[in-house]
Amino acid sequence: MPSQSSIIEVAGRKIQLTQGGQGAPLLYLHSAAGETDWTAFHEQLSRRYHVYLPAHPGFAVSGGLESIHDIQDLAWHTIDLIASLGCSRLSIVGFSLGGWLAAEVAILRPALVEKLMLVSSAGIRLPDVRSPDIFLDDREMLRRVLFHDPDGELARNFIPQSAQDERMLLWIRAREASARVAWNPYFHNPKLPGHLRRIQAPTMLLWGRQDQVFPLALGEAFRKGIPDCQLKILENCGHMLPFEKPDDFVRHCQEFFD
């Protein structure tokens, strides 16, 4: 089935929702990069699951950012969104910012989550682990910290490079929306580690060994905190795992969610 995009209302917010496929429901929560377009890996997943790809408030054409002030606001919004989809229980895969969001949802409403996959997830900070400031307006630096191969075609085409690029407005909106929940404290919730024990769903962590944005040590911290959890590490892979290793990403999703 082809994917379809629409605007739905969630607790008074107009939200862009793309969906496609048949099978068990699978909610994809996107990163701060705002990958709200239906990509090849979404298409592959939709051959086995009914994939829901919402744009968080402030991303793409979704509204409602004015009422989102922190990650918990975004988590409650996502819980409302799941209710609006008519799902009493579903699996969630969250990437980066979306992984952090997925973890917060699984803590607040554990009965909603069948299985949980966190990919290169934000949400935890360790005193001896440094993360680069991705809010800096330095696209060259971003390319080098996001991708294992910063000079490859994928990395060079991912980030808009000029005001003439039609993606620039969406890129700016994504940065603004991300800053609302992740500027201070920077991409983490100091209380999150103490609540990870509340996650009841079987959980898989996917991490690139060369992730510079949220280094592998943070994945190990998630693994130690979540009761039923496994960590899979992909070699020669940076932060942008679903894009750098799409086939491996889809394969691990299918093996885990099946």
C-alpha positions in Angstrom: 0.0 0.0 0.0 1.3 3.5 -0.8 1.9 5.9 2.1 -0.6 8.6 2.8 -0.1 12.0 4.5 -2.8 13.9 6.3 -3.4 16.4 9.0 -5.0 15.1 12.1 -6.1 16.8 15.3 -4.4 15.8 18.5 -5.6 17.5 21.7 -6.2 20.7 19.7 -2.9 20.5 17.7 -2.9 20.1 13.9 -0.3 17.3 13.3 1.1 16.0 10.1 0.8 12.2 10.0 2.2 9.9 7.3 1.3 6.2 7.4 1.4 3.1 5.3 1.5 -0.6 5.3 -0.4 -3.4 6.8 0.2 -5.5 9.9 0.9 -4.7 13.6 1.1 -1.0 14.4 4.6 0.5 14.6 5.1 4.1 15.6 8.3 5.8 14.3 9.4 8.8 16.4 11.8 11.0 14.4 15.0 12.8 15.4 15.9 16.4 15.8 16.8 16.4 12.1 13.1 16.1 11.3 13.1 13.1 9.0 9.3 13.4 8.5 9.4 12.4 4.8 8.6 8.8 3.9 12.0 7.3 3.3 13.1 3.9 1.8 13.5 2.4 5.3 10.0 3.5 6.2 8.8 1.8 3.0 10.6 -1.4 3.8 9.2 -1.5 7.3 5.7 -0.9 5.9 5.9 -4.2 4.0 5.5 -6.0 7.4 3.9 -3.4 9.7 1.5 -0.5 9.7 3.9 2.3 10.1 2.9 5.6 11.7 5.2 8.6 11.1 4.0 11.7 12.9 5.8 15.0 12.8 6.3 16.3 16.3 4.8 19.8 17.1 6.8 22.4 15.3 8.3 20.0 12.7 7.3 19.9 9.1 3.8 21.5 9.0 2.7 20.3 12.5 1.4 23.0 14.8 1.1 23.3 18.5 4.7 24.1 19.4 3.6 27.0 21.6 2.3 24.6 24.2 5.4 22.3 24.3 7.9 23.4 26.8 9.9 20.3 27.7 10.2 16.6 26.9 7.4 15.6 29.2 5.0 17.9 27.3 6.1 16.2 24.1 5.7 12.8 25.7 2.1 13.6 26.8 1.4 14.8 23.3 2.6 11.5 21.9 0.4 9.6 24.3 -2.6 11.7 23.1 -1.5 11.0 19.5 -1.5 7.2 20.2 -5.0 7.5 21.6 -6.1 9.4 18.5 -4.8 6.5 16.3 -7.1 4.2 18.2 -4.2 2.0 19.4 -4.4 0.5 22.8 -1.0 -1.0 22.5 1.8 -0.7 19.9 5.5 -1.0 19.3 7.7 2.1 19.1 11.0 2.8 17.4 12.6 6.1 18.2 15.7 7.7 16.7 17.9 10.1 18.7 15.5 12.8 20.0 12.7 10.3 19.1 14.4 7.6 21.2 14.4 9.8 24.2 10.8 10.6 23.6 9.9 6.9 23.2 11.6 6.1 26.5 9.6 8.9 28.3 6.4 7.5 26.8 7.2 4.0 27.9 7.9 5.3 31.5 4.6 7.3 31.7 2.4 4.7 30.1 4.2 1.3 30.1 1.0 -0.6 29.2 0.9 1.2 25.8 4.2 -0.2 24.6 4.4 -3.7 23.2 8.1 -3.5 22.3 10.6 -0.6 22.3 13.6 0.2 20.1 15.8 3.1 20.9 18.3 4.1 18.1 21.2 6.3 18.9 19.1 7.7 21.7 19.3 11.0 23.5 18.1 11.4 27.1 21.0 10.5 29.3 24.1 12.5 30.2 27.3 11.1 31.8 29.8 13.5 33.4 32.8 12.0 31.5 31.1 11.8 28.1 31.1 14.9 25.9 28.6 15.6 23.2 29.0 18.3 20.5 26.6 21.2 20.4 24.5 20.5 17.3 22.6 23.8 17.7 25.7 25.6 16.5 25.2 27.0 13.0 28.2 25.2 11.6 27.1 22.8 8.9 30.6 21.5 8.2 31.0 20.5 11.9 27.5 18.9 11.9 28.3 16.8 8.9 31.5 15.5 10.6 29.9 14.6 13.9 26.7 13.1 12.5 28.2 10.8 9.9 30.9 8.1 10.0 31.7 9.1 6.4 31.3 12.9 6.4 32.6 13.2 2.9 30.3 10.6 1.4 27.3 11.5 -0.8 24.8 10.8 1.9 26.4 13.2 4.4 27.0 15.9 1.8 23.3 15.8 0.6 21.7 15.5 4.0 22.1 19.0 5.5 20.9 22.0 3.5 23.8 24.2 2.5 22.2 27.4 1.2 19.2 29.5 1.6 18.2 28.5 -1.9 17.7 24.9 -0.8 14.0 24.3 -0.5 14.6 22.2 2.6 16.1 25.1 4.5 12.8 26.4 6.1 12.0 22.9 7.4 15.6 22.6 8.7 15.2 25.9 10.6 11.8 24.8 12.0 13.3 21.5 13.2 16.1 23.3 15.0 13.6 25.6 16.7 11.3 22.8 17.8 14.2 20.7 19.0 15.5 23.6 21.1 12.2 23.9 22.9 12.7 20.5 24.6 16.5 19.9 24.3 18.3 23.2 24.7 18.6 23.3 28.5 19.3 20.8 29.8 21.1 19.7 26.7 19.4 16.6 25.1 18.8 14.9 28.5 16.5 14.6 31.4 18.4 14.5 34.7 15.6 12.3 36.2 15.5 9.8 33.3 18.1 7.3 34.6 16.2 6.9 37.8 13.0 6.1 36.0 14.3 3.6 33.3 13.4 0.7 35.7 9.7 1.6 35.0 10.0 0.5 31.4 8.2 -2.8 31.1 8.5 -3.5 27.4 11.2 -5.7 25.9 13.7 -3.2 24.6 16.4 -3.2 22.0 19.1 -0.5 21.7 20.8 0.1 18.3 24.0 2.1 18.3 26.7 3.0 15.9 30.1 2.3 17.4 31.5 5.6 16.0 28.5 7.8 17.2 30.0 11.1 18.2 26.7 12.9 19.1 25.6 10.4 21.8 28.5 8.1 22.2 28.2 4.4 22.9 28.8 4.8 26.6 25.3 6.4 26.8 23.9 3.3 25.1 25.5 1.2 27.8 23.9 3.4 30.5 20.5 2.8 28.9 21.2 -1.0 28.8 22.0 -1.0 32.5 18.9 1.0 33.5 16.2 -0.8 31.5 15.2 -4.2 33.0 14.6 -6.3 29.8 17.1 -4.8 27.4 19.7 -5.8 24.8 22.2 -3.6 23.0 23.3 -4.2 19.3 26.3 -2.3 18.0 26.8 -1.5 14.3 30.4 -1.1 13.1 31.6 1.7 10.9 28.5 3.7 11.7 28.0 7.1 13.2 25.0 8.8 14.7 22.7 8.7 11.7 22.2 4.9 11.9 18.9 4.5 10.0 20.4 6.4 7.1 23.9 5.1 7.2 22.9 1.5 7.7 19.3 1.3 6.5 19.3 -2.5 5.6 20.8 -3.4 9.0 18.3 -1.0 10.7 15.3 -2.7 9.0 16.6 -6.2 9.6 17.1 -5.6 13.3 13.6 -4.0 13.5 12.0 -7.0 11.8 13.9 -9.6 13.9 13.0 -7.7 17.1 9.4 -6.7 16.5 8.5 -10.1 15.0 
